[in-house]
Amino acid sequence: MNFYFSELGSNRMNHFQPRVWAGLLTAVALLGLTACATPGSAPSVAVSPDGKVQNPQQLLGSLPLPPGATIRGDQSLIIGSGESWVGRVVLDVGRDFDAAYRFFLETYPAQGWTVVSSVRGKNSFVVMTRQERTATLEMVDGGMLSASVVSITMAPRNAAVMVPKKP
């Protein structure tokens, strides 16, 4: 589909291709989105170019992480900060999966967390509670070639749960 526009006082026609219109619309949309961004919307935690969070204690409070663990900021969703955060934090814990698994099962109960359930395998799951919070840990063994990953999901313990009804 071609569009033609005549210039004032000229018989010459300008020829616009649809891709030109698409480019113009994209540029306008990007300018509009850029204008909507405010300085206050920037993250308050430093993230390195590779997506790793620089200061995890600022977000997670006293929640201990295994030595050498880094937060994958691009895969995490952390709402709030300190001792009251909720959401999911994804950790790169290196190649020693067994050390990371032991760390969580030894360190967290020493800080008052109670192990509710634990399943060990290539994909391991641990559910813990403390006061009014529940932590669900999903640990994936990366094997010999890649780093192991731990996802910690933190939620209020007594959150209202809607039971699905049969249709």
C-alpha positions in Angstrom: 0.0 0.0 0.0 1.4 3.4 -1.0 0.5 6.8 0.3 0.9 10.0 -1.7 0.8 13.6 -0.4 1.0 16.7 -2.5 3.1 19.7 -1.5 1.5 23.1 -1.3 2.1 25.0 -4.5 3.7 22.0 -6.2 2.6 19.3 -8.5 5.3 17.0 -7.3 4.1 14.0 -5.3 6.0 12.5 -2.3 6.0 8.8 -2.1 5.8 7.3 1.5 6.2 3.6 2.0 4.4 1.8 4.9 7.8 1.1 6.6 8.4 4.9 6.8 5.1 5.3 8.6 5.9 2.4 10.9 9.3 4.0 11.7 7.7 7.4 12.4 5.0 5.8 14.6 7.7 3.8 16.5 9.7 7.0 17.1 6.7 8.9 18.4 5.8 6.0 20.7 9.3 5.8 22.1 9.4 9.5 22.7 6.1 9.3 24.5 7.3 6.4 26.7 10.5 8.3 27.4 8.5 11.3 28.5 6.5 9.2 30.9 9.7 8.0 32.7 10.4 10.0 35.9 13.7 10.2 37.8 11.9 8.6 40.8 11.1 5.5 38.9 14.7 4.3 38.7 15.7 1.3 40.8 17.2 2.2 44.2 19.5 -0.8 44.1 22.6 -0.9 41.8 22.5 -3.5 39.1 25.6 -4.4 37.1 25.5 -4.7 33.3 25.2 -8.5 33.6 22.0 -8.1 35.7 23.5 -8.9 39.1 22.3 -6.9 42.1 25.2 -5.1 43.9 23.9 -4.9 47.5 21.5 -7.7 48.3 21.3 -6.8 52.0 19.6 -3.6 51.1 16.7 -5.6 49.5 16.6 -8.8 51.6 17.4 -7.5 55.1 19.0 -10.2 57.3 18.1 -13.1 55.0 21.4 -14.9 54.6 22.7 -16.0 51.2 25.3 -18.6 50.4 28.9 -17.3 50.1 29.5 -16.1 46.5 25.8 -16.1 45.6 24.6 -13.3 43.3 21.1 -12.1 42.7 19.9 -12.3 39.1 18.1 -8.9 39.0 16.6 -9.5 35.6 14.8 -12.6 36.8 13.8 -11.5 40.3 10.7 -9.6 41.4 11.2 -8.1 44.8 8.5 -5.9 46.3 9.5 -3.9 49.4 12.8 -4.3 51.1 14.4 -5.2 54.4 12.6 -7.7 56.6 9.2 -7.2 55.0 9.9 -7.9 51.3 7.8 -10.3 49.3 8.2 -11.8 45.8 10.8 -13.9 44.2 14.6 -13.6 44.2 16.6 -15.8 41.8 20.2 -16.6 42.9 23.2 -17.9 41.0 24.9 -20.1 43.7 27.8 -21.4 41.7 28.6 -25.0 40.8 28.6 -26.5 44.3 24.9 -27.4 44.6 25.4 -29.6 47.7 27.0 -26.8 49.6 24.1 -24.4 48.7 21.6 -27.0 49.8 23.3 -27.6 53.1 23.7 -23.8 53.6 19.9 -23.3 53.5 19.1 -26.3 55.6 21.6 -25.4 58.3 21.6 -21.6 58.3 17.9 -20.8 58.1 16.7 -23.0 61.0 19.5 -21.4 63.1 17.8 -18.1 62.4 14.4 -19.2 63.5 13.0 -20.7 60.3 11.1 -24.0 60.6 11.4 -26.5 57.8 7.9 -27.6 56.8 8.9 -29.8 53.9 11.9 -30.8 51.9 12.4 -32.7 48.7 15.9 -33.5 47.4 16.8 -34.2 43.8 18.1 -32.5 40.7 15.2 -30.1 41.3 14.9 -29.7 45.1 12.2 -27.9 47.0 12.3 -26.6 50.6 9.4 -24.8 52.4 10.1 -22.9 55.6 8.2 -20.6 57.9 9.1 -18.0 60.4 6.6 -15.9 62.3 4.2 -14.6 59.7 6.3 -15.4 56.6 6.7 -18.4 54.3 9.8 -19.0 52.2 9.7 -21.6 49.3 13.1 -22.5 47.9 13.4 -24.1 44.5 16.9 -25.3 43.8 18.0 -26.5 40.4 21.3 -28.4 40.2 23.3 -27.0 37.2 25.5 -30.0 37.0 29.1 -29.9 35.8 28.7 -27.3 33.0 26.5 -24.5 34.5 25.8 -22.8 37.7 23.1 -24.0 40.1 20.1 -21.7 40.5 18.0 -21.1 43.6 14.6 -19.3 43.5 13.4 -18.0 46.9 9.7 -17.1 46.9 8.7 -15.1 50.0 5.1 -14.5 51.0 3.0 -13.7 54.0 2.2 -16.9 55.9 -1.5 -16.3 56.4 -2.3 -14.7 53.1 -6.0 -15.1 52.1 -6.2 -18.2 49.8 -9.0 -18.6 47.4 -10.0 -22.2 46.9 -11.1 -22.8 43.4 -14.6 -24.1 43.0 -15.6 -26.9 40.6 -17.6 -25.7 37.7 
